[in-house]
C-alpha cells in the first residue's frame, strides 16, 4: 500500500500550501513518503532530477565543495521549503538519521501553481471596442484588433496567417461558447455581438464577471496555462465569433510574444539596466529569489502591471519557466519589454 504524506504536513510546505483545494488534493494524491536510512544519499551535487524534495521526518545534511555543511531538521522553517532546490544541485544531501522525504515533480507542482494563479476571469486582455457609431455600422473588427498592443510584437506574417486560419462561427443568444471546467481548445475574438462571462460559485449560484463586445477577445487563459476553463462565456445576443485553434494560437500568437534567454543573456540584460521579475509566490521569492529581483506573483500581474515602468526591460523567472511564460504573455499584451529565463531557476545552474 502506498504511504502518502499526511495532508496536515503537506499543508505546511511552501509552495504546496498555497494551492487551492482542488489542486492541493491533486498534489496530495502523488506525495508519497520515502524512507531514507541514516547515511543514505538523497541527491548529489551536480544532479538534475527535476524534483522538489521535502524533508518530512529526521535530519538531512547538505554539503558542498564551496561552503560549510548545513543541517536541515524536520519541522523547522527551513524544512518547509524544498531541499537545496537549485539545479543542477549545488549541494549533496545525506540523511544524518533515519528520515522520511517526499519527492514532488517540479513540473507538476509548477503546472498546478500556474493553474491557480491564472484562475482569473476567462477574458482576454485585448479590449479595443468601438464607439456606438462603430457598433451601429458593424465596425471593422480586424482594424480594431490590429490597434491593440497585444499584436505589436506579433510578426505581420503571423497576423495574416491568424486571420486566414480563423473560423467564422455564427452564434445565437443564449448559446454557451465556453463552459467552466472544460479543456481549453480555442481562442475567440468577437466579430459582432455581445457575450456574458460568468462563474459558478461553490454554492451553485452564477456570478456575472463581465460583458464583452465587438473586437474583444477571450479564451486564452486556459491555453496559456494548460488549465481547465475557469469561467463560462455565454452569448448575450446573436452574433458572429472568430475562433483560432489552440495549436494555431500557440504557433502564431503565443510563441512570437515570448523571448527566451539563457542565464548568461539574462545577467547581461540586468547588468545593462534590466530588472529581474520573480512571478512566484512571495514565500518562494523570500526563500530562493534572485538577489536584486522584484516579486509580483503571477496572479497579481494584472493588478500591478501599472506599477512597472514601460521603459524598462524585465526578465521574468519562476522555477521551470511555465509561470514566467504566462506572465510574459500578459505583460507583452500591455506593451512591456519582457523575456523569460529558459528553464527557470531549476535550469539556471550555478548562475
N, C-alpha and C positions, 0 to 999 in steps of 0.2 A: 504494500500500500504506500502511495506517495505521501511523504510527510511535508505538508505545506507550512510556510511561515505563519505564525499567529497574526491575524489581521490587526490586533491592537499594537503589535510590534511594528508591522508594516506601516501603520498609520503614523509612526514617529519618524519615519525615514524621509529624507529630502532627495529628490522632489516627489516621490510617490504620494506623500501625504497631501499634496496639492491637487491631486486628481479628483474629478467629480465621482459620484458614487458608481456610475456605470463603468467608467474606465478603470476605477480602482478595483472593482470586482474582476474585471478582465485581467488585470495585472496580478491580483492576489491568486488567481487560479493557476498562475505559472510560476509563483515564487516558492520554489522548492528548497527545503533545508538540506544542507550538505554537511556531513560530519568531517571535520579536519583533525586528524590526530596530531598531538604535540610533535613539533619538529617537521611536519609536512609543509612543503612549499605550495602556496596558493597561486602565485604567479611570479615570474622572474623579470628583472629589469630588462627592458627591450622588447618584451612580449607585446603583441597586438591581438587582443581577443574579443574586442567589441562587446564587453560585458561590464555592467556596473555591479561591483561586488560589495556587499554589505556584511559587516560582522554582526551576528545576532547573539552569539554567546562566546565567552572566552576572551583570549587576547591574541593580537597579531603584532608581530614586529616588522616594521618597514625599514629596509636597509638600502643604501645607495653608495656607489663609489665616489659620490660627490658631497655627501652630507652625513651627519650623525644619525644613528638609529632612532626611530620613532616607535613608541609602543602605543597601540590603539586598544582600548578596553571596551568591551560591550557595555552599552548603557550610557556611555559618555556622549557629549555633544559631537565629538569627532566621529564617533561610530554611526551617527545619524546620516552621515554623508558617505558616498562610495569611497572605498579604499584607494588612495593614490590613483585617481581616475584618469589622469592624462595618459594618452597612448601615442606612440609606444610607451610602455610603462617606464617611469623614471625610478621606480623602486622595485625591490623584490619583497615579497610578503611571505612570512613564515609563521606558523602557529607556535606560540610560546607554551600554550597548554592545549588540552583537548578543546576544540572550539567548533562553532557552527556558523556557516555563512549561507548567503543566498546569492546566486548569480542571476541578475536581470539583464535580458537582452537590451543593449543600448538603443538599438533601432526601434524595438517595440516600445520601450519607455518613451523615446522621443516622439514617436507617432502618436501615442496616447496623450502626451502633453500638448502636441500640436493640435490635435482634435479639440482638446479642452480650450486652448487659447484662441482657436479660430471659430469658437462657437458663438460668435456674434450673429446678427441677423443675416439671413441668406440673401444679402443685397449687394450688388456690385458697387464699387466706389465711383464708377462713371455716373455722373449726373449732370447732364448738359441742359436737357429740357429746352423748351422754347417759350415764347410768349403766347398769349391766347390767339393772336392773329395767325402765328405759325401753325398752331394746332388746328385752327379752323380751315386753313389751306392744306392741311395734311403734312406740311413741312418736309424738309429734306433730311431724313434721319441719318443718312450717311454723312452729310456735311457736319451735322451736329456732333456725331461720334468722332469725326476726324479733328474736331476742335478741342477734344478732350486731352488733358495732359497724359492720360493713360496710353495714348498712341504715339506720343512724341518720340519714344525710344524704339518703336517698332519699325523695322525697315519697310519702305514703301512696297516692295515686292510681297512682303508678308501680308500687308494690309489688303493688297489687291487679291492675293490668294484667299484671304479670310472671306472677303465679300463673295468670291466665286464659289467657295465651299459651303457657305451658309445655306441652310434650307429654309424656305419660306413656310410658315406654319399658320394657316388661318385658325382662329380660336373664337370661342363663344363665351359670353358672360357666364360666370359660374364654373367654368372649366378649370380643373386643377392641373397646373403645369408642373409644379414640384411638390412632392409630399414629404413631410418631415419623417426622417428615418430611412428614406431610400438612399441608394447609392448615387453618387454624382455621375451624370453621363453627358450633360450638355451645358453649354454657356449660352445665355439668351440676351438678345437686345430687342427692345420693343420698337417695332416699326410704327405701329399705330395701335392705340388703345391704352387702357389703364389696368394695372394689376394691384392686388392687395396682398401684403406679406403678413402672415400670421404665424403664431407659435402655439402649440398645445402645451398647456401647463400640466403639472403633476396631478392636479385635481380634475383634469379633463376639460376645463374651460379653454376657450380660444382667445388669445390676446393679439390684437392687431398692432403690428410693429411699424408699418409704413405703407404708403401708396405711391406707386411709380407710374410714370407716363412715357410718352414718346421720347426716344433717344436714350432712355435709361437701360442699364444692363443689370443682370442678376445671375446668380448661379455659380460664380467662380469660386466661392468659399470652399465648397466640398471638393472641387477639382484641385485646388491648391494644397489642401491638407490631407487628401485621400480619405476624408471623413464622410460620415453619413450626412445627408441633408439635415440642416438644423432648423428649418422653418418650412412652412407651406407657402406656395405662391399660387394665388387663385385669380382668374380673370375677373375684373370688376365690370368690364364692358366687352362687347365684341371687338375684335381687332386682328392684328397680324404680328406674329413674332418671327424673328430670325434666330436660328439656333446653329451652334457650332459644336461639333462632337468633341469629346474630351481629348482624343488623340490630336485633332487639329488645333484645339486650344493650346495644348502643351507645346506643340511644334511651332505654331505661328505667333502666339502671344506671350506665353509664359517664359519660354527659354530666351527669346530675344531681349526680354526685360531683365534677365538675370546675368550678372557678370561675376564669374568665379575667379578668385585669386589664390595663389599659394601663400603660405605663411611669410615667405621672404618678400613677395609682392605686397602683401598687406602691411608688413613692417615698413616698407619703403613709402607706401601711401601715408601711413600715420606719421612717419618722420617728416614728410612733406606738408604736414598740416591736416591730414585726415584724422578721423576720430573712430576709435573702436566703439561699436554699439552692441552690447550684450542683450539679446532678446529673451533670455531665460528668466526664470523667476528670481525675485530678489534674494531668496535664500541660497539659490545656486550661485548667483553672482558673488555674494559675500564669501562663499567658500572657495570658488575656483575662477573668479573673474580675472581677466587680463588687466594688469596694472595700468591705470590711466583710462580705462574704459568707462563709458556711461552705461546705465542699465535702464532700459524700458522694456518690460515684459511684452511679449507678442500681443497679448490680449489688450494691452494699453496703448498700442501704437496709434490707433485711430484717434484716440482722445488726446494724445500728447504730441502728435506729429507737428502741430503748430509751434511747439517749443523748440523744434530743431531749426537750424539755420540752412536755408536753401543753398547758400553759397559754399557750404562745407561738403566734403565727401565723406561718406560713412562706410565703414567696413563692418558688416553685421556678422555676428557669430553666435553659435549655440553649441550643443555637444556634438551633433552629427552633420549639421548643415540643413536639416529639414525645416526647423522653425525659422532659421535665418533666411532661407529662400522664400518662405511665405511672407516674412516681414519685408524683404527687399521688394517683392512684387507690390505690396501695399504702398510702400514709400515711393516706389518708382511711378506708380499711378499718380502720385501727387507732385511729380516733377523733381524728386530728390536724386542726387548723385549717389548711387549705392552699389556696393559689391558684397559678395559673400565669401567667407573663409572656406575654402574647399575642405570638405571632410570634418569641419568644425573643430572643437577642441580635441576630440578623440583622434583626429588625424593630424593635429598640429605638431606632434612630436616634441622635440626639445625646445622649439621656438628659437 
